Amino acid sequence: MELHQFFLFLAIVLIAARLLSEAAARFGIPSVIGELLAGLLIGPSLLGWVSPDTTMKLLAEIGIILLLFEVGMDTNLSRLARSGSKPYIVAVVGFTLPFALGYGVSAWLFGLPYLTALFIGGTLTATSIGITVRVLDDLGQRQSDEAQIVIGAAVLDDILGVLALAFLYQFAVEKQVSIKALGEVSLYIVLFMVLAPIVAKFAAVVIDRLDQHAASPGLLLTMALSLILLFSWLAHAVGAPEIMGGFAAGLAFNQHFGFKLPMGKAAFNFEPSPKLAHRLEEQMRPLIHTFSPLFFVMVGVSLNLSEVDWSSAFIWGLAGSLLLVAFVGKFAAGFFIREPRRNQVAIGLSMIPRGEVGLIFAQLGFSQGILNGELYAALLIVIALTTMSPPFLLKWFYGRQS
């Protein structure tokens, strides 16, 4: 892309995101819906002004990484720990149930080949943590008990989704699966999610002390951004999603996160730093509010609904069947834990959005020739509806509770 063209595209994306999110908010609709609609409007589906270009996708990735950094900063680990096994149960059920139902519908009801059915089932396992968090934030529920369970479950869902994607990709390309390779990737991801926040906490302490003695402004923001990018690179290096690096870095600056490191008879105490968290949050907020809408707009841009043959009975039959199991599979996950019925419903609805993770599955299957045009179009319909409807359902649900 030429530089001047990139500037024009970026200006269009930012203006469209702001105008439509403002319009949505004024009508009482979660602003993230306005940003998704902006992507559909200016993307290939309607006006065709912006295409899912590599450069724009990179900026969108920065946006979601920064959003997950903010999520990490706001995640109360002690409350999450008190949830016990609940996030794990929600994640596992929310992964396996849509996968099994999606595979069953595709293979048994529509007679599709087993590899194709596996890819379709894999596409339905995703939960877009970015969209879920933004919706809960728009509704003022991000700090609720059910939101903490959803955030933990969505992070685990992302990890399970990456492992499933690695499994299916290896099987599609090599026609065989190396259990050893998948085991190594699984181990690396688990170790990263355990160790990364601890290592990042060391860096956060050093950054805090440097900032207190800095001779020029901007050191805290620059060093924190560098840490986010470094841990996002490390996450990719071990096979985890890049957004997990942003989440881990956010935990390090979390005002609730601290630990003691025993060293012989002595111990190093890394206490939480609410003042550091507050300073960094004030400096990061303008960046997050600028870049995170890019991600949601690009999700809409990537949904090329003009590719759908709207007159095909097969597409609508498959899309309708998959849409049903996509909703039921995720919504049911909230009812497998012991919580008040209100929380169970909120958790189930919050797990439904597919977004970018589902698109990655679908696009990989399409590029490898496992999904044909009709199957890809049916999945686009499912991904679009499971991404766009939960914000309305959550708003309606929380509106009834107030």
ROMIBA-271610 format. One line per 3 residues: number of its first residue (from 1); their letters; for each residue y, x, z of C-alpha. Coordinates in nm, 3 decimals. Example, Ala and Ser with C-alpha at 12.3 -4.5 7.8 and 13.67 -1.06 7.14 Angstrom:
1 = as = -0.450 1.230 0.780  -0.106 1.367 0.714
//
This chain:
1 = mel = 0.000 0.000 0.000  0.349 0.125 -0.087  0.573 0.186 0.212
4 = hqf = 0.835 -0.071 0.110  0.561 -0.331 0.054  0.418 -0.261 0.400
7 = flf = 0.761 -0.319 0.556  0.788 -0.653 0.374  0.437 -0.761 0.480
10 = lai = 0.501 -0.663 0.841  0.830 -0.853 0.847  0.660 -1.164 0.703
13 = vli = 0.379 -1.146 0.960  0.614 -1.101 1.258  0.853 -1.377 1.146
16 = aar = 0.572 -1.622 1.067  0.400 -1.548 1.400  0.718 -1.603 1.598
19 = lls = 0.830 -1.920 1.414  0.493 -2.094 1.427  0.414 -1.990 1.785
22 = eaa = 0.754 -2.124 1.893  0.693 -2.448 1.702  0.349 -2.486 1.860
25 = arf = 0.486 -2.421 2.210  0.761 -2.683 2.161  0.495 -2.943 2.078
28 = gip = 0.295 -2.846 2.386  0.029 -2.664 2.183  -0.093 -2.315 2.295
31 = svi = 0.117 -2.060 2.104  -0.190 -1.870 1.987  -0.269 -2.168 1.760
34 = gel = 0.069 -2.121 1.592  -0.013 -1.755 1.526  -0.355 -1.841 1.382
37 = lag = -0.195 -2.108 1.161  0.065 -1.852 1.050  -0.221 -1.635 0.925
40 = lli = -0.374 -1.925 0.732  -0.033 -2.012 0.586  0.073 -1.668 0.460
43 = gps = -0.281 -1.543 0.387  -0.518 -1.602 0.092  -0.603 -1.953 0.216
46 = llg = -0.260 -2.096 0.118  0.045 -1.893 0.007  -0.129 -1.560 -0.051
49 = wvs = 0.170 -1.353 0.058  -0.032 -1.122 0.284  -0.385 -0.992 0.233
52 = pdt = -0.619 -0.842 0.498  -0.505 -0.489 0.411  -0.641 -0.186 0.598
55 = tmk = -0.299 -0.091 0.737  -0.233 -0.441 0.868  -0.580 -0.451 1.022
58 = lla = -0.507 -0.123 1.204  -0.189 -0.269 1.353  -0.385 -0.580 1.451
61 = eig = -0.643 -0.362 1.627  -0.363 -0.193 1.822  -0.244 -0.540 1.921
64 = iil = -0.582 -0.650 2.058  -0.635 -0.316 2.236  -0.297 -0.354 2.409
67 = llf = -0.384 -0.714 2.501  -0.713 -0.600 2.653  -0.522 -0.330 2.844
70 = evg = -0.311 -0.609 2.996  -0.629 -0.804 3.074  -0.771 -0.498 3.250
73 = mdt = -0.453 -0.460 3.454  -0.468 -0.826 3.560  -0.844 -0.844 3.629
76 = nls = -0.907 -0.870 4.001  -1.226 -0.667 4.046  -1.281 -0.785 4.402
79 = rla = -1.273 -1.149 4.288  -1.496 -1.061 3.996  -1.740 -0.889 4.235
82 = rsg = -1.745 -1.200 4.454  -1.859 -1.393 4.147  -2.184 -1.200 4.178
85 = skp = -2.427 -1.261 3.896  -2.231 -1.552 3.746  -2.056 -1.359 3.465
88 = yiv = -2.389 -1.200 3.371  -2.566 -1.536 3.358  -2.288 -1.693 3.149
91 = avv = -2.288 -1.394 2.912  -2.665 -1.383 2.865  -2.699 -1.760 2.815
94 = gft = -2.390 -1.767 2.593  -2.548 -1.495 2.379  -2.914 -1.597 2.361
97 = lpf = -2.877 -1.975 2.328  -2.646 -1.975 2.020  -2.855 -1.696 1.867
100 = alg = -3.181 -1.889 1.909  -3.031 -2.220 1.797  -2.855 -2.061 1.499
103 = ygv = -3.174 -1.888 1.391  -3.379 -2.205 1.439  -3.144 -2.425 1.236
106 = saw = -3.115 -2.168 0.956  -3.485 -2.076 0.931  -3.659 -2.403 1.013
109 = lfg = -3.415 -2.675 0.911  -3.270 -2.509 0.598  -3.560 -2.275 0.514
112 = lpy = -3.348 -1.958 0.490  -3.511 -1.610 0.493  -3.561 -1.469 0.844
115 = lta = -3.312 -1.180 0.800  -3.046 -1.422 0.677  -3.122 -1.653 0.969
118 = lfi = -3.092 -1.358 1.211  -2.746 -1.271 1.075  -2.634 -1.633 1.104
121 = ggt = -2.765 -1.648 1.462  -2.585 -1.319 1.539  -2.258 -1.458 1.405
124 = lta = -2.279 -1.747 1.651  -2.324 -1.518 1.956  -1.967 -1.389 1.956
127 = tsi = -1.695 -1.482 2.204  -1.344 -1.367 2.113  -1.210 -1.241 2.444
130 = git = -0.864 -1.194 2.292  -0.829 -1.557 2.188  -0.983 -1.686 2.511
133 = vrv = -0.746 -1.480 2.728  -0.439 -1.583 2.528  -0.529 -1.952 2.557
136 = ldd = -0.584 -1.927 2.933  -0.257 -1.734 2.960  -0.068 -1.997 2.759
139 = lgq = -0.207 -2.264 2.994  -0.120 -2.066 3.310  -0.487 -2.032 3.410
142 = rqs = -0.545 -1.659 3.360  -0.568 -1.587 3.733  -0.798 -1.880 3.812
145 = dea = -1.148 -1.833 3.950  -1.310 -1.960 3.632  -1.097 -1.723 3.421
148 = qiv = -1.231 -1.422 3.613  -1.588 -1.531 3.536  -1.500 -1.591 3.170
151 = iga = -1.335 -1.249 3.133  -1.638 -1.073 3.282  -1.875 -1.277 3.066
154 = avl = -1.670 -1.222 2.749  -1.667 -0.844 2.803  -2.046 -0.848 2.846
157 = ddi = -2.075 -1.074 2.541  -1.886 -0.815 2.336  -2.129 -0.545 2.445
160 = lgv = -2.431 -0.763 2.364  -2.271 -0.852 2.032  -2.225 -0.486 1.939
163 = lal = -2.589 -0.412 2.021  -2.703 -0.710 1.814  -2.480 -0.598 1.526
166 = afl = -2.621 -0.244 1.544  -2.974 -0.387 1.547  -2.917 -0.616 1.248
169 = yqf = -2.720 -0.358 1.049  -2.990 -0.094 1.095  -3.255 -0.347 0.997
172 = ave = -3.059 -0.461 0.691  -2.995 -0.109 0.562  -3.317 0.072 0.658
175 = kqv = -3.554 -0.227 0.675  -3.675 -0.091 1.009  -3.542 -0.059 1.364
178 = sik = -3.539 0.252 1.579  -3.580 0.143 1.941  -3.484 0.494 2.052
181 = alg = -3.152 0.481 1.866  -3.068 0.138 2.004  -3.165 0.250 2.355
184 = evs = -2.933 0.549 2.332  -2.642 0.333 2.215  -2.706 0.086 2.500
187 = lyi = -2.711 0.366 2.756  -2.389 0.520 2.623  -2.208 0.188 2.635
190 = vlf = -2.319 0.110 2.992  -2.224 0.461 3.112  -1.886 0.432 2.941
193 = mvl = -1.804 0.098 3.107  -1.904 0.237 3.449  -1.745 0.582 3.428
196 = api = -1.440 0.524 3.206  -1.230 0.331 3.463  -1.305 0.597 3.727
199 = vak = -1.207 0.885 3.497  -0.901 0.693 3.379  -0.798 0.643 3.744
202 = faa = -0.776 1.021 3.784  -0.547 1.030 3.481  -0.340 0.739 3.614
205 = vvi = -0.275 0.924 3.942  -0.161 1.233 3.750  0.061 1.022 3.520
208 = drl = 0.218 0.850 3.823  0.309 1.183 3.984  0.446 1.324 3.658
211 = dqh = 0.657 1.014 3.607  0.807 1.041 3.955  0.935 1.391 3.871
214 = aas = 1.011 1.335 3.502  1.340 1.479 3.372  1.361 1.233 3.081
217 = pgl = 1.279 0.860 3.048  0.974 0.715 2.879  0.705 0.943 3.021
220 = llt = 0.506 0.664 3.189  0.492 0.449 2.875  0.407 0.742 2.647
223 = mal = 0.131 0.877 2.869  -0.017 0.531 2.935  -0.027 0.458 2.560
226 = sli = -0.191 0.795 2.500  -0.453 0.713 2.762  -0.522 0.374 2.602
229 = llf = -0.567 0.531 2.258  -0.782 0.814 2.395  -1.019 0.578 2.575
232 = swl = -1.034 0.348 2.272  -1.145 0.649 2.068  -1.401 0.741 2.335
235 = aha = -1.534 0.385 2.335  -1.591 0.403 1.960  -1.751 0.747 1.996
238 = vga = -2.022 0.608 2.227  -2.079 0.300 2.012  -1.876 0.047 2.214
241 = pei = -1.597 -0.173 2.071  -1.259 0.004 2.076  -1.112 -0.281 2.282
244 = mgg = -1.337 -0.177 2.572  -1.134 0.145 2.593  -0.814 -0.053 2.635
247 = faa = -0.981 -0.268 2.901  -1.105 0.040 3.091  -0.759 0.200 3.082
250 = gla = -0.608 -0.124 3.211  -0.849 -0.127 3.505  -0.731 0.224 3.597
253 = fnq = -0.372 0.101 3.639  -0.484 -0.221 3.809  -0.302 -0.285 4.136
256 = hfg = -0.635 -0.384 4.297  -0.849 -0.093 4.172  -0.916 0.204 4.402
259 = fkl = -1.205 0.407 4.536  -1.299 0.699 4.762  -1.459 1.012 4.623
262 = pmg = -1.658 1.203 4.891  -1.632 1.581 4.863  -1.842 1.736 5.139
265 = kaa = -1.685 1.652 5.473  -1.360 1.548 5.309  -1.290 1.259 5.073
268 = fnf = -1.031 1.195 4.804  -0.887 0.848 4.838  -0.762 0.691 4.514
271 = eps = -0.577 0.390 4.647  -0.445 0.103 4.433  -0.080 0.143 4.333
274 = pkl = 0.101 -0.194 4.298  0.434 -0.015 4.234  0.289 0.184 3.943
277 = ahr = 0.126 -0.130 3.801  0.454 -0.320 3.824  0.657 -0.041 3.657
280 = lee = 0.406 -0.005 3.376  0.374 -0.379 3.324  0.751 -0.412 3.278
283 = qmr = 0.753 -0.132 3.020  0.440 -0.246 2.834  0.522 -0.616 2.810
286 = pli = 0.762 -0.589 2.508  0.504 -0.382 2.317  0.223 -0.625 2.396
289 = htf = 0.433 -0.927 2.294  0.522 -0.752 1.966  0.178 -0.624 1.865
292 = spl = -0.070 -0.880 2.001  0.053 -1.164 1.770  -0.035 -0.937 1.475
295 = ffv = -0.399 -0.961 1.573  -0.406 -1.340 1.583  -0.216 -1.370 1.256
298 = mvg = -0.461 -1.131 1.089  -0.755 -1.341 1.216  -0.601 -1.630 1.022
301 = vsl = -0.534 -1.409 0.720  -0.899 -1.296 0.718  -1.019 -1.659 0.702
304 = nls = -0.998 -1.712 0.326  -1.068 -2.083 0.315  -0.989 -2.093 -0.057
307 = evd = -1.336 -1.942 -0.110  -1.502 -2.256 0.024  -1.648 -2.500 -0.227
310 = wss = -1.535 -2.811 -0.044  -1.748 -3.035 -0.268  -2.080 -2.866 -0.181
313 = afi = -2.311 -3.090 0.023  -2.521 -2.787 0.123  -2.220 -2.603 0.267
316 = wgl = -2.112 -2.906 0.471  -2.466 -2.978 0.589  -2.523 -2.620 0.703
319 = ags = -2.170 -2.585 0.847  -2.203 -2.912 1.040  -2.541 -2.815 1.185
322 = lll = -2.423 -2.465 1.280  -2.099 -2.601 1.423  -2.297 -2.827 1.656
325 = vaf = -2.521 -2.548 1.786  -2.222 -2.309 1.806  -2.042 -2.550 2.040
328 = vgk = -2.346 -2.654 2.241  -2.481 -2.299 2.279  -2.159 -2.164 2.429
331 = faa = -2.052 -2.476 2.619  -2.389 -2.500 2.793  -2.349 -2.147 2.935
334 = gff = -2.100 -2.274 3.192  -2.358 -2.511 3.340  -2.616 -2.242 3.419
337 = ire = -2.419 -2.124 3.723  -2.345 -2.298 4.051  -1.976 -2.390 4.032
340 = prr = -1.776 -2.711 4.067  -1.815 -2.928 3.758  -1.449 -2.867 3.668
343 = nqv = -1.508 -2.491 3.656  -1.832 -2.529 3.461  -1.656 -2.728 3.189
346 = aig = -1.362 -2.484 3.175  -1.598 -2.185 3.148  -1.803 -2.352 2.877
349 = lsm = -1.495 -2.438 2.670  -1.348 -2.090 2.718  -1.660 -1.923 2.578
352 = ipr = -1.649 -2.113 2.246  -1.388 -1.920 2.035  -1.555 -1.690 1.780
355 = gev = -1.256 -1.529 1.603  -1.272 -1.172 1.482  -1.618 -1.087 1.620
358 = gli = -1.782 -1.367 1.424  -1.593 -1.258 1.112  -1.728 -0.904 1.146
361 = faq = -2.086 -1.037 1.154  -2.028 -1.269 0.858  -1.849 -1.006 0.647
364 = lgf = -2.119 -0.747 0.714  -2.392 -0.990 0.609  -2.195 -1.084 0.296
367 = sqg = -2.124 -0.721 0.198  -2.492 -0.630 0.240  -2.601 -0.918 0.017
370 = iln = -2.783 -1.092 0.305  -2.545 -1.390 0.291  -2.457 -1.548 -0.044
373 = gel = -2.124 -1.716 -0.120  -2.231 -2.060 0.006  -2.366 -1.926 0.335
376 = yaa = -2.056 -1.712 0.387  -1.833 -2.014 0.318  -2.028 -2.228 0.568
379 = lli = -1.985 -1.958 0.832  -1.611 -1.936 0.758  -1.584 -2.309 0.833
382 = via = -1.776 -2.266 1.160  -1.570 -1.963 1.267  -1.242 -2.135 1.180
385 = ltt = -1.324 -2.455 1.373  -1.472 -2.276 1.676  -1.159 -2.058 1.686
388 = msp = -0.898 -2.330 1.638  -1.040 -2.619 1.845  -1.100 -2.468 2.195
391 = pfl = -0.726 -2.420 2.268  -0.671 -2.794 2.209  -0.980 -2.884 2.413
394 = lkw = -0.875 -2.657 2.702  -0.521 -2.795 2.700  -0.657 -3.150 2.707
397 = fyg = -0.900 -3.062 2.985  -0.650 -2.887 3.211  -0.395 -3.161 3.138
400 = rqs = -0.640 -3.418 3.275  -0.692 -3.211 3.590  -0.323 -3.181 3.675
//
